[in-house]
Amino acid sequence: MRRHPVVFFDRDGTLIHTRPGWYLRRPEEVRLYAGAPQAMRLLRSAGYRLVIVSNQSGLARGFLDEKTLARIHSRMLRELRRQGASLDGIYFCPHHPEDRCRCRKPSPLLARRAVRDLGLTLSGSAVVGDKKADVDLGRALGVASVLVTTGEGRSQMKRWGKRLRPTHVARSLLSAAKFILSRQLLLLLLLSSAASAQLSPSLSSPYELINSTAPLTQPPQRMPWLPEALEYEVKWGIFLMGFSNLRITQVDDFAGQSAYRIVSEARTNGFADAFYKVRDLNESWLRADDLVSLGYLKQLREGKFFRDEWVLYDYPARSYLSRRTDKDASFEVSTGTLPGFVQDVLSSLYYVRSHKLAVGDEVVLDVNTRKTWPLVAKVLRKTRVEVPAGKFDVVIVDVRIREEGIFMQKGKELQVYLTDDERHLPVLMKVEIVFGHISAYLTRVKSE
């Protein structure tokens, strides 16, 4: 028999209107939040079972008795049924917080009892509530937790700050339901597009899709210069700010598809660290047979700016899947549509390099960074430049980028100087910023 996942709801402040310092004591005071029945209908249509787990210390405090509580619940269930929604169970702790009972949230006892009683599974399940006890219940169960900012949600965020650490913060139960469904969609799409990867529901990184890795020994026909490892010094005007590198030296079995792994790293030196420390890692997987991106990962640390993000592309479903993680380890999952094959910002450089580039030529491609937009790489002119690695005849390629650049978060426009030969070696890259340019000068070429 199939075991359904479950969403555990808190009652007051999540399903039913409440406010700090007020306690629901009479059935006629029951008032559902707008959108709550719709949220429940959406979750049930996706296969979830819906259970309330709530602390009802009002019983121990003498605010109401069990008969009144039963009438409150009957009124709530009637209103839900009137709007096409229903619950599979209501579990509550009747004890005072000082009783030190075993059933009061964040203890998982009542939730686990519901799983046992109703034949459910915690795999893919979630907890939604407006208090820290609900977030901690999710952690105790090993499932996602969503803090809603209704009820006491906002005051709990102010009180606990970064110690709260929900998986996601939502403005309402309906927004919470949509987040939970996006997590479910993520898993389903990943399983359908990469079944051979033997994914688990706890997938947290593209690295988990890598079945094996081997050194790149057979160069691809369209990129005969590979494998390679390029090292750069990064300057702001005449000031040396740090170092970066680009390399493709290995092939990954990425979810059953052969892919070249591209790695880019950037770091500032001690001088720049004092006022704007950078420690960036970007990785991309370029499918070997047709040079389209299978996904990318970025870990950006630029001054106070922090971003951990990965995106995977599911071409059969024309969809992408993204996960963005914050400093406090909470994360957001999103999905979207694709127009067709795409590149990410890092893989697009290698895709452009694979083309013949004559003055006046343009390479137009779709780039996806959680939304899809056109990138145009136009060959402007030929010239000769000198960089620490030597003197080179180059073509200057103007790359119109409207989103994050390859090296620096605040890049507005990028010009790449590629050698005027089949390698199209990027010997110089200039990124326009608010005050001048950040430039990366090639210092060393290593053929791995």
PyMOL commands that set and color helices and strands:
alter all, ss='L'
color gray80, all
select helices_A, chain A and resi 27-29+36-45+58-61+66-82+97-99+109-118+132-141+153-163+173-193+195-197+206-209+270-273+345-353
alter helices_A, ss='H'
color red, helices_A
select strands_A, chain A and resi 4-9+49-55+89-93+120-129+144-148+168-170+210-215+228-236+239-254+257-268+279-287+293-302+305-314+319-325+331-337+362-368+372-387+390-400+414-419+426-432+437-446
alter strands_A, ss='S'
color yellow, strands_A
deselect
rebuild
show_as cartoon
